[in-house]
Amino acid sequence: MTRTRIKICGITREQDLAAAVAAGADALGFVFYASSPRHVSPERAAQLLAQVPAFVTRVGLFVNASPQDVREALAQAPLDLLQFHGDEDAAYCAQFGKSWIKAARVRPGLDLLEYASAFAKAPGVSGLLLDAHVEGYGGGGKTFDWSLIPRALPLPVILSGGLHPDNIAEAVRTVRPWAVDVSSGVEAARGIKDVQKITEFIAGVREADARPSL
């Protein structure tokens, strides 16, 4: 049986962290983008990261941050993986000596094969996150047309953008990504997670893993 990895992003509270871990999340995301309602400072992130148990990946999300800001965050917060959601190029992403993933804002006309190829051979790259193209950065809770995803990309696919408990099983069975990433789809309010939604989301992924592709 295929096992789709699951990242719960936008963690801001200890109780949400604990709920995601208890439900079986493989990774937790912490947002270092000041314009986001889920933003955490490096100091606050360090407090939360101290409670992440072994074998749960700690991911830091950045958007067009200066290299100094990324390094300052790393100096305080022990992140395992960096996620770049802006206009960063491969050389920028690879400079921090950490494993990283790059987000693509998917829209008709974007050549995902060409986009992925620009990052595929860079040191430390470990995945391509596919999100919806909306104004600003991040998917804004919107889905995109999954048929725009090529069958073979040179990087593991992390599916994001408008995922929630009611559509996650269909998403996994349709795309068969390496991993899925959710934030607003498991929230009670911006930056506040909903334990039941987290549990239902992860259960939906596991149900899809056990069933044939669509």
VOPA-787347 format. One line per field, with one value per residue: y, x, z of N, C-alpha, C, O in turn; residue number from 0. Coordinates in nm, 3 decimals, padded with zeros to 5 digits. Layout:
<sites>
n_py: [Y; ...] $
n_px: [X; ...] $
n_pz: [Z; ...] $
ca_py: [Y; ...] $
ca_px: [X; ...] $
ca_pz: [Z; ...] $
c_py: [Y; ...] $
c_px: [X; ...] $
c_pz: [Z; ...] $
o_py: [Y; ...] $
o_px: [X; ...] $
o_pz: [Z; ...] $
n: [NUM; ...] $
</sites>
This chain:
<sites>
n_py: [-00.120; 00.219; 00.492; 00.798; 01.091; 01.335; 01.676; 01.917; 02.247; 02.584; 02.596; 02.734; 02.708; 02.526; 02.324; 02.266; 02.166; 01.934; 01.795; 01.747; 01.584; 01.366; 01.270; 01.166; 01.309; 01.357; 01.570; 01.907; 02.245; 02.570; 02.910; 03.167; 03.414; 03.737; 03.857; 03.669; 03.535; 03.326; 03.356; 03.306; 03.414; 03.370; 03.319; 03.234; 03.014; 02.849; 02.778; 02.621; 02.423; 02.283; 02.102; 01.912; 01.575; 01.307; 01.201; 01.341; 01.574; 01.901; 02.192; 02.495; 02.775; 03.013; 03.328; 03.496; 03.590; 03.765; 03.635; 03.667; 03.686; 03.427; 03.280; 03.383; 03.291; 03.015; 03.000; 03.019; 02.850; 02.509; 02.382; 02.121; 02.114; 02.336; 02.548; 02.713; 02.969; 03.179; 03.384; 03.269; 03.151; 02.854; 02.866; 03.042; 02.893; 02.677; 02.761; 02.740; 02.508; 02.312; 02.063; 02.121; 02.240; 02.354; 02.577; 02.580; 02.788; 02.696; 02.733; 02.761; 02.741; 02.754; 02.583; 02.305; 02.102; 02.230; 02.421; 02.262; 02.137; 02.338; 02.338; 02.081; 01.964; 02.096; 02.135; 01.973; 01.985; 01.849; 01.815; 01.920; 02.150; 02.187; 02.439; 02.649; 02.918; 03.232; 03.573; 03.729; 03.528; 03.178; 02.946; 03.040; 02.885; 02.777; 02.543; 02.391; 02.302; 01.973; 01.823; 01.957; 01.876; 01.717; 01.371; 01.267; 01.410; 01.559; 01.570; 01.473; 01.505; 01.733; 01.785; 02.063; 02.335; 02.430; 02.192; 01.975; 01.801; 01.696; 01.671; 01.545; 01.267; 01.216; 01.382; 01.260; 01.006; 01.079; 01.227; 01.098; 01.190; 01.234; 01.349; 01.539; 01.869; 02.076; 02.360; 02.595; 02.434; 02.271; 02.425; 02.607; 02.876; 03.147; 03.049; 02.893; 02.568; 02.292; 02.019; 01.797; 01.827; 01.793; 01.525; 01.398; 01.468; 01.338; 01.077; 01.059; 01.067; 00.825; 00.645; 00.683; 00.596; 00.325; 00.253; 00.205; 00.407; 00.695] $
n_px: [00.084; 00.057; 00.196; 00.099; 00.262; 00.204; 00.166; 00.099; 00.041; 00.121; 00.127; 00.066; 00.014; 00.060; -00.128; -00.239; -00.021; 00.026; -00.211; -00.193; 00.033; -00.053; -00.256; -00.119; 00.045; 00.312; 00.481; 00.529; 00.443; 00.586; 00.535; 00.726; 00.664; 00.582; 00.345; 00.150; -00.137; -00.070; 00.181; 00.482; 00.727; 01.087; 01.160; 00.920; 00.868; 01.082; 01.004; 00.780; 00.889; 01.048; 00.878; 00.822; 00.820; 01.062; 01.127; 00.923; 00.897; 01.027; 00.931; 01.018; 00.861; 00.920; 00.897; 01.029; 01.232; 01.509; 01.845; 01.977; 01.766; 01.663; 01.880; 01.899; 01.660; 01.709; 01.916; 01.790; 01.569; 01.538; 01.512; 01.424; 01.374; 01.346; 01.105; 01.028; 00.835; 00.813; 00.956; 01.202; 01.513; 01.697; 01.965; 01.949; 01.781; 01.942; 02.151; 02.165; 02.246; 02.063; 01.806; 01.544; 01.231; 01.054; 00.794; 00.543; 00.324; 00.045; -00.095; -00.291; -00.086; 00.156; 00.454; 00.510; 00.699; 00.925; 00.958; 01.005; 01.239; 01.426; 01.497; 01.559; 01.817; 01.957; 02.157; 02.039; 01.763; 01.439; 01.178; 00.879; 00.637; 00.302; 00.080; -00.216; -00.259; -00.294; -00.375; -00.107; 00.089; 00.088; -00.185; -00.433; -00.645; -00.759; -00.834; -00.668; -00.663; -00.614; -00.548; -00.356; -00.114; 00.177; 00.237; 00.487; 00.722; 01.039; 01.085; 00.976; 00.627; 00.442; 00.128; -00.079; -00.304; -00.615; -00.701; -00.897; -01.090; -01.309; -01.234; -00.992; -00.947; -01.025; -00.840; -00.592; -00.628; -00.654; -00.422; -00.206; 00.016; 00.348; 00.331; 00.099; -00.014; -00.155; -00.330; -00.525; -00.744; -00.784; -00.862; -01.021; -01.033; -00.838; -00.511; -00.573; -00.610; -00.836; -00.918; -01.081; -01.107; -00.841; -00.802; -00.995; -00.900; -00.649; -00.738; -00.879; -00.673; -00.542; -00.746; -00.768; -00.515; -00.545; -00.708; -00.790; -00.647; -00.810] $
n_pz: [00.000; -00.087; 00.092; 00.167; 00.259; 00.518; 00.581; 00.822; 00.816; 00.928; 01.208; 01.522; 01.789; 02.095; 02.158; 01.911; 01.775; 01.928; 01.875; 01.598; 01.586; 01.741; 01.579; 01.368; 01.189; 00.959; 00.925; 01.036; 00.980; 01.003; 00.987; 00.861; 00.756; 00.751; 00.664; 00.681; 00.853; 01.007; 01.097; 01.280; 01.511; 01.513; 01.780; 01.900; 01.738; 01.813; 02.072; 02.017; 01.850; 02.024; 02.131; 01.947; 01.865; 01.810; 01.472; 01.349; 01.103; 01.098; 00.956; 00.799; 00.663; 00.415; 00.246; -00.008; 00.160; 00.308; 00.283; 00.526; 00.710; 00.695; 00.791; 01.049; 01.156; 01.146; 01.328; 01.569; 01.563; 01.538; 01.254; 01.024; 00.754; 00.480; 00.330; 00.041; -00.076; -00.248; -00.497; -00.524; -00.657; -00.766; -00.676; -00.461; -00.285; -00.223; -00.065; 00.213; 00.333; 00.406; 00.366; 00.128; -00.009; -00.297; -00.383; -00.636; -00.807; -00.943; -01.262; -01.564; -01.851; -01.722; -01.745; -01.592; -01.600; -01.703; -01.503; -01.273; -01.355; -01.336; -01.074; -01.005; -00.997; -00.806; -00.509; -00.219; -00.272; -00.223; -00.296; -00.479; -00.426; -00.502; -00.552; -00.548; -00.780; -00.676; -00.590; -00.425; -00.194; -00.131; -00.132; -00.061; 00.025; -00.199; -00.457; -00.743; -01.093; -01.109; -01.326; -01.462; -01.374; -01.471; -01.556; -01.498; -01.307; -01.225; -00.955; -00.623; -00.568; -00.379; -00.283; -00.256; -00.173; -00.121; -00.001; 00.206; 00.461; 00.313; 00.047; 00.030; 00.001; -00.264; -00.391; -00.332; -00.450; -00.713; -00.788; -00.667; -00.500; -00.355; -00.107; 00.098; 00.178; 00.415; 00.543; 00.595; 00.550; 00.769; 00.980; 01.249; 01.275; 01.138; 01.171; 01.387; 01.468; 01.403; 01.582; 01.518; 01.239; 01.159; 01.232; 01.069; 00.818; 00.801; 00.828; 00.589; 00.400; 00.457; 00.400; 00.123; 00.045; 00.066; -00.138; -00.491; -00.757; -00.906] $
ca_py: [00.000; 00.346; 00.573; 00.941; 01.169; 01.443; 01.792; 02.015; 02.372; 02.698; 02.568; 02.851; 02.681; 02.396; 02.225; 02.226; 02.081; 01.805; 01.727; 01.700; 01.471; 01.253; 01.219; 01.094; 01.394; 01.329; 01.695; 02.025; 02.364; 02.693; 03.014; 03.281; 03.517; 03.831; 03.893; 03.559; 03.529; 03.211; 03.389; 03.294; 03.466; 03.263; 03.287; 03.154; 02.885; 02.768; 02.722; 02.515; 02.315; 02.205; 02.002; 01.818; 01.451; 01.248; 01.146; 01.433; 01.673; 02.041; 02.265; 02.640; 02.833; 03.149; 03.390; 03.606; 03.641; 03.788; 03.525; 03.694; 03.650; 03.281; 03.234; 03.420; 03.196; 02.886; 03.009; 03.007; 02.744; 02.391; 02.330; 02.010; 02.132; 02.470; 02.554; 02.845; 02.989; 03.302; 03.388; 03.228; 03.059; 02.735; 02.904; 03.097; 02.787; 02.579; 02.823; 02.734; 02.381; 02.234; 02.011; 02.222; 02.218; 02.478; 02.582; 02.630; 02.837; 02.632; 02.800; 02.725; 02.809; 02.728; 02.456; 02.250; 02.026; 02.328; 02.481; 02.164; 02.110; 02.446; 02.313; 01.938; 01.921; 02.183; 02.066; 01.978; 01.985; 01.721; 01.805; 02.032; 02.170; 02.244; 02.517; 02.728; 03.052; 03.337; 03.698; 03.709; 03.401; 03.079; 02.911; 03.106; 02.790; 02.747; 02.430; 02.417; 02.191; 01.870; 01.766; 02.033; 01.814; 01.611; 01.240; 01.242; 01.528; 01.515; 01.584; 01.425; 01.604; 01.761; 01.850; 02.160; 02.420; 02.404; 02.058; 01.971; 01.662; 01.648; 01.644; 01.492; 01.130; 01.230; 01.442; 01.160; 00.900; 01.135; 01.274; 01.009; 01.266; 01.181; 01.404; 01.645; 01.980; 02.146; 02.462; 02.649; 02.330; 02.204; 02.532; 02.662; 03.018; 03.164; 03.022; 02.808; 02.441; 02.219; 01.883; 01.702; 01.838; 01.729; 01.381; 01.355; 01.487; 01.230; 00.954; 01.059; 01.028; 00.682; 00.574; 00.691; 00.512; 00.184; 00.231; 00.226; 00.543; 00.732] $
ca_px: [00.000; 00.127; 00.172; 00.114; 00.306; 00.109; 00.218; 00.004; 00.116; 00.065; 00.113; 00.094; -00.018; 00.104; -00.236; -00.254; 00.095; 00.003; -00.321; -00.143; 00.123; -00.133; -00.336; -00.031; 00.113; 00.454; 00.556; 00.460; 00.496; 00.590; 00.539; 00.811; 00.626; 00.514; 00.213; 00.057; -00.200; -00.012; 00.321; 00.544; 00.863; 01.184; 01.155; 00.799; 00.889; 01.172; 00.924; 00.696; 00.973; 01.099; 00.778; 00.804; 00.892; 01.149; 01.071; 00.827; 00.980; 00.999; 00.946; 01.004; 00.813; 00.969; 00.853; 01.116; 01.305; 01.652; 01.924; 02.006; 01.648; 01.655; 01.987; 01.863; 01.557; 01.774; 02.000; 01.705; 01.470; 01.603; 01.430; 01.478; 01.347; 01.303; 01.004; 01.035; 00.705; 00.812; 01.018; 01.341; 01.569; 01.761; 02.086; 01.905; 01.728; 02.046; 02.264; 02.158; 02.296; 01.950; 01.712; 01.442; 01.133; 01.013; 00.653; 00.502; 00.187; 00.001; -00.197; -00.279; 00.023; 00.283; 00.515; 00.560; 00.821; 01.035; 00.974; 01.069; 01.375; 01.514; 01.536; 01.574; 01.956; 02.020; 02.188; 01.945; 01.622; 01.376; 01.040; 00.812; 00.504; 00.212; -00.024; -00.298; -00.210; -00.386; -00.305; -00.025; 00.161; 00.004; -00.298; -00.555; -00.754; -00.818; -00.780; -00.637; -00.696; -00.511; -00.510; -00.241; 00.008; 00.229; 00.247; 00.624; 00.801; 01.169; 01.092; 00.857; 00.520; 00.369; 00.006; -00.136; -00.402; -00.758; -00.732; -00.972; -01.135; -01.409; -01.181; -00.856; -00.941; -01.029; -00.713; -00.486; -00.653; -00.639; -00.286; -00.108; 00.138; 00.434; 00.284; -00.001; 00.015; -00.280; -00.326; -00.658; -00.846; -00.805; -00.867; -01.145; -01.016; -00.703; -00.405; -00.625; -00.647; -00.954; -00.872; -01.162; -01.072; -00.710; -00.823; -01.069; -00.812; -00.551; -00.812; -00.910; -00.552; -00.518; -00.850; -00.730; -00.398; -00.584; -00.801; -00.731; -00.646; -00.925] $
ca_pz: [00.000; -00.089; 00.212; 00.139; 00.375; 00.551; 00.653; 00.874; 00.813; 00.998; 01.351; 01.606; 01.929; 02.146; 02.151; 01.772; 01.749; 01.992; 01.804; 01.469; 01.611; 01.789; 01.468; 01.277; 01.090; 00.935; 00.927; 01.084; 00.917; 01.082; 00.886; 00.894; 00.659; 00.839; 00.612; 00.703; 00.985; 01.079; 01.120; 01.411; 01.519; 01.544; 01.923; 01.923; 01.671; 01.894; 02.181; 01.963; 01.797; 02.137; 02.168; 01.836; 01.897; 01.709; 01.349; 01.289; 01.035; 01.133; 00.830; 00.807; 00.538; 00.391; 00.121; -00.050; 00.277; 00.286; 00.336; 00.667; 00.790; 00.703; 00.880; 01.186; 01.200; 01.169; 01.447; 01.688; 01.548; 01.478; 01.145; 00.947; 00.612; 00.443; 00.223; -00.018; -00.139; -00.325; -00.629; -00.505; -00.757; -00.709; -00.604; -00.332; -00.199; -00.188; 00.003; 00.358; 00.384; 00.457; 00.268; 00.101; -00.114; -00.365; -00.421; -00.767; -00.808; -01.066; -01.342; -01.706; -01.918; -01.653; -01.782; -01.466; -01.627; -01.713; -01.371; -01.185; -01.402; -01.292; -00.935; -00.980; -00.974; -00.707; -00.384; -00.108; -00.308; -00.189; -00.340; -00.544; -00.370; -00.601; -00.485; -00.639; -00.814; -00.633; -00.561; -00.306; -00.185; -00.066; -00.216; -00.020; 00.043; -00.330; -00.532; -00.883; -01.181; -01.090; -01.456; -01.511; -01.321; -01.560; -01.492; -01.452; -01.273; -01.177; -00.810; -00.554; -00.567; -00.256; -00.328; -00.164; -00.238; -00.104; 00.049; 00.331; 00.484; 00.218; -00.087; 00.034; -00.053; -00.410; -00.434; -00.324; -00.547; -00.847; -00.816; -00.607; -00.467; -00.249; 00.020; 00.091; 00.270; 00.444; 00.648; 00.624; 00.541; 00.898; 01.080; 01.301; 01.242; 01.085; 01.267; 01.495; 01.408; 01.450; 01.607; 01.442; 01.098; 01.141; 01.241; 00.951; 00.703; 00.799; 00.800; 00.446; 00.329; 00.478; 00.323; -00.018; 00.026; 00.062; -00.248; -00.623; -00.811; -00.987] $
c_py: [00.125; 00.423; 00.718; 01.014; 01.290; 01.553; 01.882; 02.145; 02.482; 02.674; 02.693; 02.824; 02.540; 02.289; 02.178; 02.134; 01.941; 01.726; 01.671; 01.579; 01.348; 01.189; 01.147; 01.177; 01.356; 01.453; 01.807; 02.148; 02.487; 02.808; 03.135; 03.395; 03.615; 03.866; 03.784; 03.567; 03.414; 03.233; 03.363; 03.353; 03.350; 03.222; 03.198; 03.016; 02.794; 02.704; 02.605; 02.396; 02.226; 02.093; 01.900; 01.692; 01.404; 01.193; 01.222; 01.550; 01.815; 02.130; 02.415; 02.696; 02.979; 03.198; 03.510; 03.671; 03.671; 03.668; 03.544; 03.656; 03.499; 03.228; 03.268; 03.328; 03.061; 02.886; 02.988; 02.886; 02.625; 02.324; 02.217; 02.036; 02.275; 02.463; 02.697; 02.866; 03.113; 03.286; 03.345; 03.137; 02.946; 02.770; 02.961; 02.983; 02.696; 02.633; 02.800; 02.602; 02.293; 02.172; 02.113; 02.174; 02.354; 02.468; 02.636; 02.670; 02.800; 02.710; 02.750; 02.808; 02.793; 02.590; 02.397; 02.167; 02.119; 02.389; 02.386; 02.138; 02.216; 02.425; 02.171; 01.895; 02.007; 02.105; 02.083; 01.973; 01.849; 01.712; 01.932; 02.039; 02.243; 02.308; 02.594; 02.864; 03.153; 03.465; 03.683; 03.572; 03.305; 03.058; 02.974; 03.013; 02.750; 02.623; 02.476; 02.291; 02.085; 01.807; 01.842; 01.973; 01.706; 01.480; 01.216; 01.375; 01.482; 01.530; 01.523; 01.537; 01.611; 01.841; 01.939; 02.236; 02.374; 02.265; 02.067; 01.830; 01.609; 01.618; 01.573; 01.350; 01.134; 01.284; 01.338; 01.052; 00.949; 01.163; 01.174; 01.083; 01.191; 01.225; 01.505; 01.745; 02.058; 02.249; 02.508; 02.543; 02.253; 02.308; 02.563; 02.813; 03.034; 03.146; 02.934; 02.679; 02.380; 02.072; 01.782; 01.706; 01.774; 01.578; 01.327; 01.367; 01.371; 01.096; 00.944; 01.021; 00.877; 00.596; 00.570; 00.603; 00.366; 00.151; 00.257; 00.374; 00.568; 00.739] $
c_px: [00.088; 00.095; 00.203; 00.155; 00.215; 00.180; 00.102; 00.080; 00.045; 00.040; 00.153; 00.074; 00.026; -00.003; -00.260; -00.140; 00.071; -00.106; -00.274; -00.052; 00.043; -00.214; -00.251; 00.036; 00.260; 00.540; 00.466; 00.526; 00.482; 00.620; 00.619; 00.788; 00.534; 00.373; 00.108; -00.007; -00.147; 00.136; 00.362; 00.685; 00.960; 01.180; 01.036; 00.812; 00.977; 01.097; 00.840; 00.779; 01.028; 01.003; 00.751; 00.884; 00.979; 01.067; 00.950; 00.908; 00.932; 01.034; 00.926; 00.968; 00.857; 00.918; 00.942; 01.190; 01.450; 01.729; 01.956; 01.888; 01.634; 01.760; 01.957; 01.755; 01.618; 01.860; 01.919; 01.613; 01.532; 01.515; 01.501; 01.472; 01.299; 01.207; 01.002; 00.914; 00.700; 00.874; 01.165; 01.387; 01.645; 01.885; 02.052; 01.865; 01.837; 02.155; 02.270; 02.205; 02.189; 01.875; 01.599; 01.347; 01.094; 00.867; 00.637; 00.355; 00.126; -00.112; -00.185; -00.168; 00.157; 00.334; 00.581; 00.687; 00.942; 01.064; 01.049; 01.213; 01.474; 01.565; 01.587; 01.716; 02.028; 02.047; 02.079; 01.799; 01.560; 01.230; 00.990; 00.671; 00.418; 00.094; -00.104; -00.236; -00.320; -00.306; -00.230; 00.040; 00.084; -00.120; -00.429; -00.673; -00.823; -00.753; -00.740; -00.671; -00.586; -00.468; -00.392; -00.108; 00.056; 00.243; 00.385; 00.696; 00.933; 01.189; 00.967; 00.753; 00.454; 00.246; -00.050; -00.246; -00.545; -00.794; -00.803; -01.028; -01.231; -01.353; -01.046; -00.847; -00.940; -00.896; -00.602; -00.505; -00.635; -00.493; -00.180; 00.024; 00.223; 00.382; 00.173; 00.028; -00.114; -00.258; -00.468; -00.767; -00.871; -00.808; -01.009; -01.149; -00.872; -00.598; -00.446; -00.675; -00.770; -00.915; -00.950; -01.128; -00.936; -00.726; -00.892; -00.983; -00.714; -00.619; -00.848; -00.791; -00.530; -00.622; -00.813; -00.610; -00.435; -00.674; -00.734; -00.735; -00.772; -00.884] $
c_pz: [00.000; 00.039; 00.179; 00.267; 00.394; 00.630; 00.695; 00.891; 00.893; 01.145; 01.431; 01.755; 01.968; 02.130; 02.008; 01.729; 01.804; 01.919; 01.671; 01.486; 01.652; 01.676; 01.363; 01.171; 01.080; 00.948; 00.975; 01.023; 01.004; 00.986; 00.935; 00.794; 00.731; 00.793; 00.636; 00.841; 01.069; 01.111; 01.264; 01.404; 01.541; 01.690; 01.956; 01.857; 01.753; 02.011; 02.133; 01.917; 01.908; 02.176; 02.056; 01.864; 01.781; 01.592; 01.295; 01.233; 01.066; 01.013; 00.853; 00.671; 00.528; 00.255; 00.091; 00.067; 00.239; 00.341; 00.485; 00.755; 00.803; 00.800; 01.026; 01.241; 01.231; 01.294; 01.575; 01.683; 01.476; 01.372; 01.072; 00.797; 00.589; 00.326; 00.171; -00.108; -00.225; -00.461; -00.624; -00.619; -00.687; -00.627; -00.467; -00.237; -00.145; -00.097; 00.154; 00.418; 00.446; 00.340; 00.250; -00.007; -00.171; -00.405; -00.562; -00.757; -00.943; -01.132; -01.485; -01.772; -01.850; -01.693; -01.656; -01.486; -01.634; -01.576; -01.278; -01.225; -01.358; -01.150; -00.912; -00.945; -00.870; -00.577; -00.280; -00.144; -00.281; -00.229; -00.406; -00.490; -00.471; -00.531; -00.589; -00.663; -00.778; -00.613; -00.429; -00.309; -00.095; -00.151; -00.177; -00.001; -00.086; -00.390; -00.672; -00.962; -01.173; -01.222; -01.518; -01.464; -01.417; -01.483; -01.433; -01.432; -01.211; -01.026; -00.747; -00.541; -00.429; -00.297; -00.219; -00.238; -00.219; -00.059; 00.183; 00.348; 00.377; 00.080; -00.087; -00.023; -00.205; -00.461; -00.437; -00.430; -00.690; -00.881; -00.774; -00.580; -00.367; -00.113; -00.007; 00.202; 00.290; 00.554; 00.679; 00.623; 00.669; 01.011; 01.124; 01.275; 01.195; 01.194; 01.383; 01.434; 01.477; 01.463; 01.524; 01.294; 01.069; 01.137; 01.116; 00.826; 00.692; 00.772; 00.651; 00.361; 00.339; 00.404; 00.175; -00.048; 00.005; -00.056; -00.382; -00.664; -00.893; -01.135] $
o_py: [00.135; 00.421; 00.756; 01.000; 01.342; 01.527; 01.918; 02.153; 02.473; 02.724; 02.749; 02.905; 02.449; 02.176; 02.063; 02.037; 01.841; 01.604; 01.559; 01.483; 01.238; 01.068; 01.076; 01.123; 01.328; 01.443; 01.803; 02.156; 02.508; 02.804; 03.196; 03.462; 03.580; 03.902; 03.807; 03.602; 03.405; 03.140; 03.393; 03.342; 03.242; 03.104; 03.100; 02.915; 02.674; 02.588; 02.502; 02.281; 02.108; 02.000; 01.812; 01.700; 01.454; 01.145; 01.173; 01.617; 01.844; 02.141; 02.457; 02.669; 03.058; 03.119; 03.613; 03.793; 03.608; 03.605; 03.447; 03.600; 03.449; 03.141; 03.190; 03.292; 02.998; 02.783; 02.945; 02.827; 02.639; 02.222; 02.217; 01.986; 02.329; 02.382; 02.791; 02.792; 03.150; 03.189; 03.382; 03.056; 02.944; 02.711; 02.932; 02.979; 02.643; 02.558; 02.836; 02.586; 02.208; 02.223; 02.183; 02.083; 02.457; 02.365; 02.727; 02.594; 02.865; 02.748; 02.700; 02.928; 02.815; 02.490; 02.434; 02.162; 02.090; 02.406; 02.426; 02.120; 02.188; 02.486; 02.145; 01.798; 01.990; 02.019; 02.195; 01.957; 01.746; 01.613; 02.039; 01.946; 02.349; 02.242; 02.602; 02.919; 03.158; 03.463; 03.630; 03.507; 03.346; 03.143; 02.964; 03.057; 02.695; 02.601; 02.587; 02.187; 02.106; 01.745; 01.795; 02.014; 01.610; 01.479; 01.153; 01.445; 01.375; 01.504; 01.522; 01.651; 01.509; 01.955; 01.897; 02.204; 02.287; 02.223; 02.156; 01.748; 01.488; 01.547; 01.544; 01.317; 01.062; 01.238; 01.330; 01.010; 00.870; 01.127; 01.164; 01.044; 01.098; 01.149; 01.552; 01.711; 02.101; 02.228; 02.464; 02.559; 02.178; 02.281; 02.548; 02.870; 02.941; 03.218; 02.902; 02.679; 02.412; 02.008; 01.691; 01.602; 01.709; 01.511; 01.224; 01.282; 01.312; 01.012; 00.835; 00.952; 00.811; 00.490; 00.466; 00.541; 00.292; 00.036; 00.325; 00.452; 00.474; 00.769] $
o_px: [00.182; -00.018; 00.319; 00.089; 00.158; 00.245; 00.017; 00.173; -00.075; -00.058; 00.261; 00.113; 00.029; 00.028; -00.298; -00.161; 00.092; -00.095; -00.310; -00.060; 00.070; -00.237; -00.305; 00.080; 00.325; 00.659; 00.344; 00.649; 00.380; 00.719; 00.586; 00.882; 00.422; 00.289; -00.010; 00.061; -00.177; 00.207; 00.288; 00.752; 00.918; 01.195; 01.048; 00.772; 00.951; 01.123; 00.830; 00.742; 01.053; 01.042; 00.666; 01.005; 00.970; 00.955; 00.882; 00.979; 00.813; 01.150; 00.830; 01.037; 00.835; 00.900; 00.933; 01.208; 01.505; 01.684; 01.961; 01.908; 01.599; 01.731; 01.988; 01.757; 01.583; 01.875; 01.973; 01.582; 01.574; 01.451; 01.623; 01.556; 01.222; 01.224; 00.977; 00.893; 00.592; 00.850; 01.243; 01.310; 01.656; 01.908; 02.120; 01.910; 01.825; 02.243; 02.369; 02.205; 02.219; 01.879; 01.562; 01.376; 01.100; 00.822; 00.709; 00.273; 00.153; -00.210; -00.079; -00.157; 00.261; 00.263; 00.693; 00.773; 01.047; 01.179; 01.146; 01.299; 01.593; 01.664; 01.651; 01.734; 02.148; 01.969; 02.032; 01.715; 01.621; 01.164; 01.051; 00.593; 00.456; 00.018; -00.064; -00.168; -00.425; -00.183; -00.285; 00.044; 00.023; -00.156; -00.527; -00.788; -00.933; -00.632; -00.773; -00.702; -00.476; -00.362; -00.334; -00.002; -00.017; 00.260; 00.398; 00.727; 00.937; 01.298; 00.861; 00.787; 00.416; 00.260; -00.066; -00.278; -00.593; -00.908; -00.774; -01.016; -01.233; -01.418; -00.992; -00.749; -00.863; -00.845; -00.527; -00.409; -00.604; -00.445; -00.075; 00.129; 00.177; 00.387; 00.156; 00.087; -00.177; -00.178; -00.526; -00.870; -00.968; -00.763; -01.105; -01.257; -00.792; -00.596; -00.364; -00.771; -00.802; -00.882; -00.892; -01.119; -00.919; -00.671; -00.853; -00.992; -00.699; -00.565; -00.847; -00.805; -00.504; -00.590; -00.825; -00.603; -00.366; -00.713; -00.631; -00.815; -00.834; -00.967] $
o_pz: [00.078; 00.087; 00.164; 00.370; 00.298; 00.732; 00.613; 00.972; 00.921; 01.201; 01.410; 01.839; 01.886; 02.093; 01.985; 01.657; 01.735; 01.904; 01.635; 01.409; 01.603; 01.676; 01.278; 01.070; 01.181; 00.978; 00.959; 01.014; 01.069; 00.913; 01.036; 00.753; 00.767; 00.875; 00.611; 00.938; 01.189; 01.148; 01.358; 01.302; 01.584; 01.722; 02.030; 01.915; 01.762; 02.045; 02.200; 01.942; 01.886; 02.247; 02.071; 01.886; 01.670; 01.610; 01.206; 01.307; 01.060; 00.974; 00.918; 00.573; 00.619; 00.162; 00.157; 00.070; 00.148; 00.437; 00.561; 00.863; 00.910; 00.882; 01.116; 01.359; 01.331; 01.359; 01.677; 01.786; 01.361; 01.399; 01.060; 00.722; 00.668; 00.235; 00.246; -00.204; -00.273; -00.532; -00.712; -00.670; -00.565; -00.522; -00.368; -00.123; -00.034; -00.055; 00.217; 00.540; 00.529; 00.228; 00.345; -00.085; -00.103; -00.454; -00.602; -00.706; -01.045; -01.068; -01.523; -01.750; -01.912; -01.676; -01.620; -01.398; -01.578; -01.538; -01.212; -01.139; -01.343; -01.109; -00.811; -00.871; -00.850; -00.540; -00.256; -00.054; -00.311; -00.200; -00.392; -00.506; -00.520; -00.461; -00.705; -00.576; -00.843; -00.619; -00.332; -00.414; 00.004; -00.232; -00.251; -00.008; -00.084; -00.377; -00.713; -00.905; -01.226; -01.228; -01.617; -01.510; -01.442; -01.361; -01.328; -01.529; -01.151; -00.975; -00.810; -00.508; -00.371; -00.341; -00.104; -00.352; -00.293; -00.077; 00.264; 00.256; 00.353; 00.002; -00.194; -00.089; -00.269; -00.563; -00.534; -00.493; -00.780; -00.988; -00.838; -00.630; -00.302; -00.017; -00.119; 00.305; 00.193; 00.646; 00.779; 00.687; 00.678; 01.122; 01.048; 01.254; 01.210; 01.294; 01.468; 01.358; 01.591; 01.363; 01.466; 01.229; 00.967; 01.050; 01.063; 00.736; 00.585; 00.701; 00.594; 00.260; 00.238; 00.352; 00.110; -00.154; -00.065; -00.075; -00.386; -00.614; -00.943; -01.221] $
n: [0; 1; 2; 3; 4; 5; 6; 7; 8; 9; 10; 11; 12; 13; 14; 15; 16; 17; 18; 19; 20; 21; 22; 23; 24; 25; 26; 27; 28; 29; 30; 31; 32; 33; 34; 35; 36; 37; 38; 39; 40; 41; 42; 43; 44; 45; 46; 47; 48; 49; 50; 51; 52; 53; 54; 55; 56; 57; 58; 59; 60; 61; 62; 63; 64; 65; 66; 67; 68; 69; 70; 71; 72; 73; 74; 75; 76; 77; 78; 79; 80; 81; 82; 83; 84; 85; 86; 87; 88; 89; 90; 91; 92; 93; 94; 95; 96; 97; 98; 99; 100; 101; 102; 103; 104; 105; 106; 107; 108; 109; 110; 111; 112; 113; 114; 115; 116; 117; 118; 119; 120; 121; 122; 123; 124; 125; 126; 127; 128; 129; 130; 131; 132; 133; 134; 135; 136; 137; 138; 139; 140; 141; 142; 143; 144; 145; 146; 147; 148; 149; 150; 151; 152; 153; 154; 155; 156; 157; 158; 159; 160; 161; 162; 163; 164; 165; 166; 167; 168; 169; 170; 171; 172; 173; 174; 175; 176; 177; 178; 179; 180; 181; 182; 183; 184; 185; 186; 187; 188; 189; 190; 191; 192; 193; 194; 195; 196; 197; 198; 199; 200; 201; 202; 203; 204; 205; 206; 207; 208; 209; 210; 211; 212; 213] $
</sites>
